[in-house]
Amino acid sequence: MQQTFVSLVHVVNRPAEIRGLGDFLRGVGEVLHGAFTQYEIILLNNAVGAGIDAEIEGLSAELKSNIFLLNLSVPVNKNHALLAGLDRANGDYTVIFERIFGQQPELISRLFEQTRRGFDIVYLQAENRATRVGIFYKMFYSVLKNYSDLKVDEKAHDTRIISRRALNSLLRLRENLRYMKAIYSLVGYPTAALKTEILLPDYSKGFNDRVKTSLVAVTSFTTFFRTLSLWIFALSFLFALVVIINALLVKITNYDLFGDYHEAVSGWTFLVVIISVFFAVMFLNLFIMSVYLANIYQEMKARPMYIIESVKRF
């Protein structure tokens, strides 16, 4: 048994996740009780109105005494709910444990064993991603890789163990627009991966949420849109230069760049094309600027990322 205090954080985001929660808690509780001298389980009820209490009441008195149920007043982003649990964690190490690993609670001990080798953050790494929108993810992680200094593992599960010093540093990053994999990378500290055969979940049903999260990550942690704006400007300038040269050639020689003969007359079509292109470029740049302004506005409001309605002991 390790002379260590471990906090386990688990977030219940949907009412459907309550079914079988008791068995999940028994499994992780048995491992925590057998492996560590002291432990706590912090449950975040992000499915407001759901009956989590009934699942907990059937547990043993000893296990219930180590459970803290945090009921949020309104449902929030799952990353904000997770932050509420991390804020409450008191352990020397904190484990974020997903429901999909409920049948393998022994992974908690395996994660902890890796920390004994000098790692502050150890996460589970999937062999692949179970998704029908693989191209989208490849594009997203390609942007992160090429337009930021972040070291983000595209096959990383959310399940991981974090040392006290790494967690303290992570909690100092109080961004409202949170992309947790990027924040883990910003925190740094020695990090290792533990491979698992369980695939990353298919988030295609929540594709709109995935798009929003990707937009937050790209605008908040990379220079992609700034680089894109620069290329749009450069291409627009080159296009305008070619059009001007072509117009001068037609005006002077009556032949364009392709050697075709033209009468130097009204140029109405040419004017319409130029106006259309530059209006498109202008509005694209306005859109990019609006994304950044929205992010700045979101941060300046400084709203709380979560509100805890109650803390219950059993």
Secondary structure, 3 states (H helix, E strand, C coil): CEEEEEEEEEEECCHHHHCCHHHHHHHHHHHHHHHEEEEEEEEEECCCCCCHHHHHHCCCHHHHCCEEEEEECCCCCHHHHHHHHHHHCCCCEEEECCHHHCCCCCHHHHHHHHHCCCCCEEEEEECCECCCCHHHHHHHHHHHHHCCCCCCCCCEEEEEEEEHHHHHHHHCCCCCCCCHHHHHHHHCCCEEEEEECCCECCCHHHHHHHHHHHHHHHHHHCCHHHHHHHHHHHHHHHHHHHHHHHHHHHHHHCECCCCCECCCCCCHHHHHHHHHHHHHHHHHHHHHHHHHHHHHHHHHCCCCCCCEEEEEEC
